[in-house]
Amino acid sequence: MPTITATVQRVAWPKPTAVTDGGEAWYILVTDQGTCKGRMLWRPREMEQLVLEGEYAIYKGEKELAFSSARLNIPSHPRDQLRYVVARTSGLGPTAEIQLWEHAGENWQNVPEGAIPRLRGRVYQDFKLQIEALLSKSEEARVVAALMGRGATQNMAQKAWATWEGQTLGVVNADCFRLAELEGYGFADVDRQIRREFGIGDSDPRRIRAAVIYALRKLTANGDTVVSWEDLYGHTCGMLCGFSDEVSEAAGELFREGAIKAFGEGGAGVALASDYQAESAIWEWVQSASESESSSVVESNEGKVAI
């Protein structure tokens, strides 16, 4: 499958004002490598370099790349990074790149305003913004690459970054099953391969706990906030193809920690802690309203009588 590095010249589709679903949309990109079409999780900017992987096709007599994955191509060498920033700064060009490198070398990111003739006012402000963008995207590229190295798809890795940003690796390293919380993904997406890359075996308590929580979320996805313990237990064991003792032990730990709560008569129902708090607040409100009504005062011909 061909892989190319392309510089975005403009985004032909969609319009900048278009509303996309979670940032994901079909994009038509005009690049220095020709027209490229495919789905992306973010809108690329002009002059951004992308690594695109896909297949070539002919459309209206023109060769186009239909890409299935796209990622930022962030240079790692300081001189290449300077070229990257200068190309994106309005008012600067190749001459400014040479002057900045000669003036500061690898320390070019810290040059003061006026370090070279054109680096003043609005141009300098834009220059600093482009440096911030470079640093931010460099971190994003590093995190996405790290997650892909652990078995995550590119879309999953990019959604993880969009959700947790700079905390992504900390969140995932602490519990890779947090990836199952991402929209469009579930327990099985992590369980097939990713968790093995984090050293989580079949009977690992982290896997069993994650299965209990995910099963509870799935069972309450239709609007119910409480499910029976029997349903939760059976559904979790079914997901794991066994491990009944481990499921009981993991559920006990989650109860003790307060992550899940017993609910209803005899504690036969189970709810997520957040749902339990919401249900409890509603129940307390109903009780308070009922008590208030029962103690209301009515007037009669014989005076005021409390009931």
C-alpha positions as CSV (number, residue, x, y, z in Angstrom):
1,M,0.0,0.0,0.0
2,P,1.6,3.3,-1.1
3,T,2.7,5.8,1.6
4,I,3.5,9.4,0.7
5,T,4.4,12.6,2.5
6,A,2.3,15.4,1.2
7,T,2.2,19.1,2.1
8,V,-1.4,20.5,2.3
9,Q,-2.0,23.4,0.0
10,R,-5.6,23.8,0.7
11,V,-8.7,21.9,2.0
12,A,-11.1,21.6,-0.9
13,W,-13.8,19.9,1.2
14,P,-15.5,20.3,3.6
15,K,-15.9,24.1,4.1
16,P,-14.4,25.5,7.3
17,T,-17.8,26.2,8.7
18,A,-19.0,22.6,8.2
19,V,-20.0,20.7,11.4
20,T,-18.3,17.3,11.6
21,D,-19.2,14.4,13.8
22,G,-16.6,14.3,16.6
23,G,-14.1,15.9,14.3
24,E,-14.2,13.0,11.8
25,A,-15.2,13.8,8.3
26,W,-14.4,13.1,4.6
27,Y,-11.7,15.4,3.4
28,I,-10.5,16.3,-0.1
29,L,-7.0,17.8,0.1
30,V,-5.1,19.6,-2.6
31,T,-1.5,18.8,-1.9
32,D,1.9,19.1,-3.6
33,Q,1.5,15.4,-4.4
34,G,-1.9,15.8,-6.1
35,T,-5.4,15.4,-4.8
36,C,-5.9,13.1,-1.8
37,K,-9.2,12.0,-0.4
38,G,-10.1,10.1,2.8
39,R,-11.5,10.3,6.3
40,M,-9.6,12.2,9.0
41,L,-10.2,13.1,12.7
42,W,-9.0,16.7,12.4
43,R,-9.0,19.5,9.8
44,P,-5.5,19.9,8.5
45,R,-4.1,23.4,8.0
46,E,-2.3,24.8,4.9
47,M,1.4,23.9,4.8
48,E,1.0,21.0,7.2
49,Q,2.9,17.9,6.2
50,L,0.9,14.6,6.3
51,V,2.0,11.0,6.0
52,L,-0.8,9.4,4.0
53,E,-1.3,5.7,3.3
54,G,-3.8,4.4,0.7
55,E,-4.4,3.4,-2.8
56,Y,-4.2,5.3,-6.0
57,A,-7.3,5.7,-8.2
58,I,-8.2,7.6,-11.4
59,Y,-11.0,10.2,-11.1
60,K,-11.9,12.2,-14.2
61,G,-8.7,11.3,-15.8
62,E,-6.6,12.4,-12.9
63,K,-4.6,10.2,-10.5
64,E,-5.7,10.6,-6.9
65,L,-4.7,9.0,-3.6
66,A,-7.6,7.5,-1.6
67,F,-6.0,7.3,1.8
68,S,-7.1,5.1,4.7
69,S,-4.8,6.7,7.3
70,A,-3.3,10.1,7.9
71,R,-0.9,11.4,10.5
72,L,1.2,14.5,11.0
73,N,4.7,14.4,9.8
74,I,6.6,16.4,12.4
75,P,10.3,16.9,11.7
76,S,12.7,16.0,14.6
77,H,15.9,17.9,13.6
78,P,16.0,21.5,14.9
79,R,16.8,22.9,11.4
80,D,14.0,21.0,9.9
81,Q,11.7,22.2,12.6
82,L,12.8,25.8,11.9
83,R,12.0,25.3,8.2
84,Y,8.6,23.9,9.3
85,V,7.8,27.0,11.4
86,V,9.0,29.6,9.0
87,A,7.0,28.1,6.1
88,R,3.9,28.5,8.3
89,T,4.6,32.1,9.5
90,S,3.1,34.8,7.3
91,G,5.8,37.3,6.3
92,L,8.8,34.9,6.6
93,G,10.5,32.9,3.9
94,P,13.7,31.0,3.1
95,T,15.9,34.0,3.7
96,A,14.5,34.4,7.2
97,E,15.2,30.8,7.9
98,I,18.8,31.2,7.0
99,Q,19.2,34.3,9.1
100,L,17.5,32.8,12.1
101,W,19.7,29.7,11.9
102,E,22.9,31.7,11.5
103,H,21.8,34.0,14.4
104,A,20.7,31.3,17.0
105,G,21.3,27.8,15.6
106,E,19.5,25.1,17.6
107,N,18.3,27.8,20.0
108,W,16.2,29.5,17.3
109,Q,12.9,28.9,19.2
110,N,14.1,31.4,21.9
111,V,15.1,34.3,19.7
112,P,13.7,37.7,20.8
113,E,11.7,40.1,18.8
114,G,13.8,41.9,16.2
115,A,16.5,39.2,16.2
116,I,16.4,39.5,12.4
117,P,14.9,42.5,10.4
118,R,11.5,41.0,9.6
119,L,10.8,39.4,12.9
120,R,8.8,42.2,14.5
121,G,5.2,43.0,15.5
122,R,2.5,40.8,14.0
123,V,5.1,38.6,12.2
124,Y,6.9,37.9,15.5
125,Q,3.6,37.1,17.2
126,D,2.6,34.6,14.4
127,F,6.1,33.1,14.6
128,K,5.7,32.4,18.3
129,L,2.2,30.9,17.7
130,Q,3.7,28.6,15.1
131,I,6.3,27.4,17.6
132,E,3.6,26.6,20.1
133,A,1.7,24.7,17.5
134,L,4.8,22.8,16.6
135,L,5.5,21.8,20.2
136,S,1.8,20.8,20.7
137,K,1.7,18.7,17.5
138,S,5.1,17.1,18.2
139,E,3.7,15.8,21.5
140,E,0.5,14.6,19.8
141,A,2.6,12.8,17.1
142,R,4.7,11.2,19.7
143,V,1.7,10.0,21.7
144,V,-0.1,8.7,18.7
145,A,2.9,6.8,17.5
146,A,3.4,5.3,21.0
147,L,-0.2,4.0,21.1
148,M,0.0,2.6,17.6
149,G,3.2,0.8,18.7
150,R,1.1,-0.9,21.4
151,G,-1.5,-2.1,18.9
152,A,-4.0,0.8,18.8
153,T,-5.3,1.9,15.4
154,Q,-4.5,5.4,14.3
155,N,-8.1,6.5,14.7
156,M,-8.2,5.1,18.2
157,A,-4.9,6.8,19.1
158,Q,-6.0,10.1,17.8
159,K,-9.3,9.9,19.6
160,A,-7.4,9.1,22.8
161,W,-5.3,12.3,22.3
162,A,-8.5,14.3,21.5
163,T,-10.0,13.1,24.8
164,W,-7.0,13.2,27.2
165,E,-4.4,15.3,25.3
166,G,-1.1,15.6,27.3
167,Q,-2.4,13.1,29.9
168,T,-3.0,10.4,27.3
169,L,0.0,8.2,28.0
170,G,-0.4,8.5,31.7
171,V,-4.1,7.5,31.5
172,V,-3.5,4.6,29.2
173,N,-0.3,3.3,30.9
174,A,-2.2,3.2,34.2
175,D,-5.1,1.3,32.7
176,C,-5.1,0.5,29.0
177,F,-8.8,-0.5,29.2
178,R,-9.6,3.2,29.5
179,L,-9.4,3.1,25.7
180,A,-12.7,1.2,25.8
181,E,-14.3,4.4,27.0
182,L,-13.6,6.2,23.6
183,E,-16.6,6.7,21.4
184,G,-16.9,4.0,18.8
185,Y,-14.7,1.5,20.7
186,G,-15.4,-1.1,23.4
187,F,-13.9,-3.8,25.6
188,A,-13.1,-6.2,22.8
189,D,-11.1,-3.6,20.9
190,V,-8.6,-3.4,23.8
191,D,-8.9,-7.1,24.8
192,R,-7.9,-8.6,21.5
193,Q,-4.3,-7.4,21.4
194,I,-3.6,-4.0,23.1
195,R,-3.9,-5.3,26.7
196,R,-1.3,-8.0,25.9
197,E,1.2,-5.2,24.9
198,F,0.7,-3.9,28.4
199,G,1.4,-7.2,30.0
200,I,-2.2,-7.9,31.0
201,G,-2.9,-11.7,30.9
202,D,-6.3,-13.4,30.7
203,S,-6.9,-13.6,34.5
204,D,-5.3,-10.2,35.4
205,P,-7.5,-8.4,37.9
206,R,-7.3,-5.2,35.7
207,R,-8.9,-7.1,32.8
208,I,-11.6,-8.6,35.0
209,R,-12.5,-5.3,36.7
210,A,-12.6,-3.6,33.3
211,A,-15.0,-6.3,32.0
212,V,-17.3,-5.8,35.0
213,I,-17.4,-2.0,34.5
214,Y,-17.8,-2.3,30.7
215,A,-20.6,-4.9,31.0
216,L,-22.5,-2.6,33.5
217,R,-22.2,0.4,31.2
218,K,-23.4,-1.7,28.3
219,L,-26.4,-3.1,30.2
220,T,-27.4,0.4,31.3
221,A,-26.8,2.0,27.9
222,N,-30.6,1.9,27.0
223,G,-31.4,4.3,29.9
224,D,-31.7,1.9,32.8
225,T,-29.5,2.9,35.7
226,V,-29.8,-0.3,37.7
227,V,-29.3,-4.0,36.6
228,S,-29.6,-7.2,38.5
229,W,-26.5,-8.8,39.9
230,E,-27.4,-12.0,38.0
231,D,-27.5,-10.2,34.7
232,L,-24.3,-8.3,35.3
233,Y,-22.5,-11.5,36.5
234,G,-23.7,-13.6,33.6
235,H,-22.9,-10.9,31.0
236,T,-19.4,-10.4,32.3
237,C,-18.6,-14.1,32.4
238,G,-19.9,-14.4,28.9
239,M,-17.6,-11.6,27.7
240,L,-14.6,-13.3,29.3
241,C,-15.6,-16.9,28.4
242,G,-15.4,-17.9,32.1
243,F,-13.5,-16.6,35.1
244,S,-16.6,-16.8,37.3
245,D,-14.6,-16.7,40.6
246,E,-12.5,-13.8,39.4
247,V,-15.6,-11.9,38.3
248,S,-17.1,-12.3,41.8
249,E,-13.8,-11.2,43.4
250,A,-13.4,-8.2,41.1
251,A,-17.0,-7.1,41.8
252,G,-16.4,-7.3,45.5
253,E,-13.4,-5.0,45.2
254,L,-15.4,-2.6,43.1
255,F,-18.2,-2.5,45.7
256,R,-15.7,-1.9,48.5
257,E,-14.0,0.9,46.6
258,G,-17.4,2.5,45.8
259,A,-17.0,2.3,42.0
260,I,-20.2,0.3,41.8
261,K,-23.1,0.3,44.3
262,A,-25.8,-2.1,45.5
263,F,-29.2,-0.7,44.9
264,G,-32.8,-1.7,45.6
265,E,-34.4,-4.1,48.1
266,G,-31.8,-6.4,49.5
267,G,-29.1,-4.9,47.4
268,A,-30.0,-7.1,44.5
269,G,-29.5,-4.3,41.9
270,V,-26.2,-2.9,40.8
271,A,-25.4,0.6,39.6
272,L,-22.4,2.6,38.6
273,A,-21.5,5.0,41.4
274,S,-22.5,8.1,39.2
275,D,-25.9,6.5,38.4
276,Y,-26.4,5.5,42.1
277,Q,-25.8,9.1,43.2
278,A,-28.2,10.4,40.7
279,E,-30.9,7.9,41.6
280,S,-30.3,8.6,45.3
281,A,-30.7,12.3,44.8
282,I,-34.0,11.8,42.9
283,W,-35.3,9.4,45.7
284,E,-34.4,11.9,48.4
285,W,-36.2,14.6,46.5
286,V,-39.3,12.5,46.1
287,Q,-39.3,11.6,49.8
288,S,-38.8,15.3,50.8
289,A,-41.6,16.3,48.6
290,S,-43.9,13.6,50.0
291,E,-43.1,14.6,53.6
292,S,-43.7,18.2,52.8
293,E,-47.1,17.4,51.3
294,S,-48.1,15.2,54.2
295,S,-47.4,18.0,56.7
296,S,-49.1,20.7,54.8
297,V,-51.8,22.7,56.5
298,V,-55.3,22.8,55.3
299,E,-58.0,25.2,56.4
300,S,-61.4,24.1,57.5
301,N,-64.4,25.8,59.1
302,E,-63.0,24.7,62.5
303,G,-59.6,26.4,61.9
304,K,-56.2,25.0,60.7
305,V,-55.6,21.3,61.0
306,A,-52.2,19.7,60.3
307,I,-52.4,16.4,58.4
